[in-house]
Amino acid sequence: MSLSEQKAVGVLALNPAVDVSYEIPQLLADRKVRAGKSWFHPGGNGINVSRGLAELGVDVHCCSVTGGESGDLLLRLLGDTLEPNHNHFRVQGETRLNATLLQQNPPSQYEVDSTGPEIPADVLEDVTACLLNSCREGIAVLTGSTPPGVPQDIYRRLAEEVKSQGGRAVVDAHGPVLLEALKAQPYLLRLNQYVLEMATNRRLENTEAIARTAREIQNGGVTLICISLGQKGAVLVDEANSYHCTAPRVHVQSTVGCGDSLVAGLVAAALSGYRPESMLQHGILCGSATASHPGTELFSRAEVEDSSHELELTALDI
């Protein structure tokens, strides 16, 4: 199936951000530190997934909420990346400014995320209507934190509406928002190991335990569950099989945006009719390529299509 023949993809970005990243020698208490390098990128989960899908040639429709001067900066940083299919709705207050500190010695990453502006009920109604109209019978991606004014069952309600109009919902969330969304039995659920452990109140020591726990959730009606494991790759559980795929060796500069890139790769592969195990491999290539870039600079399509990548795919008997 060519990209031009694929069904529409809508991405909800309720809480986008301007991501500011600093490369520093070392973070010391009560001491000023000077950044050797700094980067400004458009960010937030929904924006990152949309950027990734656009890079992969998907005709993605992004519905976002922006506010204030930082919202204007976000739009300037995006440029025409998502045009002409980016509908942004204005609110009072300021779009988030998130900070990432990339420490060189010892190598560490620190992240500070802000809350985001409150979304009034009328704006929430408009932006969610935009999403439902954008995806129709295609795929709706529901990802990221929910700002003030947004009920915790928002992804569940939207996933149910997407299914009722013949579409498929992809959910990447955590906490109460995730637990609510599970009730809608979305098509694809993306979590990392930490979120899975918090959701199930278990310590998962290996890939088999991760796959087994994901299988328990999958049996509740979710078609696909992908658990990202950082540099160890990811696990994917479908209705009949489960797989673990390693990640290619890269020089990791920043992990911000890797999960979003994984989601973009999974969705693009699903649209092209890939089998689940090939979806997993494609998603891992996208996420790993993003890890090799500083700040929130995402992967390029050329990096993903590089035939030199070596991935080890293992079928798990779970």
HELIX and SHEET records of a PDB file:
HELIX    1   1 LEU A    3  GLU A    5  5                                   3    
HELIX    2   2 ASN A   45  GLU A   55  1                                  11    
HELIX    3   3 GLY A   68  LEU A   78  1                                  11    
HELIX    4   4 ALA A  121  CYS A  135  1                                  15    
HELIX    5   5 ILE A  154  SER A  164  1                                  11    
HELIX    6   6 GLY A  175  LEU A  182  1                                   8    
HELIX    7   7 GLN A  193  THR A  200  1                                   8    
HELIX    8   8 THR A  207  GLN A  218  1                                  12    
HELIX    9   9 GLY A  230  LYS A  232  5                                   3    
HELIX   10  10 CYS A  258  LEU A  271  1                                  14    
HELIX   11  11 PRO A  276  ALA A  291  1                                  16    
HELIX   12  12 ARG A  301  VAL A  304  1                                   4    
SHEET    1   A10 HIS A  86  VAL A  91  0                                        
SHEET    2   A10 VAL A  60  GLY A  67  1                                        
SHEET    3   A10 VAL A   9  ALA A  13  1                                        
SHEET    4   A10 ILE A 139  THR A 143  1                                        
SHEET    5   A10 ARG A 168  ASP A 172  1                                        
SHEET    6   A10 LEU A 188  ASN A 192  1                                        
SHEET    7   A10 LEU A 224  SER A 228  1                                        
SHEET    8   A10 ALA A 234  VAL A 237 -1                                        
SHEET    9   A10 SER A 242  CYS A 245 -1                                        
SHEET   10   A10 LEU A 313  LEU A 316 -1                                        
SHEET    1   B 4 LYS A  37  GLY A  43  0                                        
SHEET    2   B 4 ALA A  17  ILE A  24 -1                                        
SHEET    3   B 4 ARG A  96  GLN A 103  1                                        
SHEET    4   B 4 SER A 108  VAL A 112 -1                                        
END                                                                             
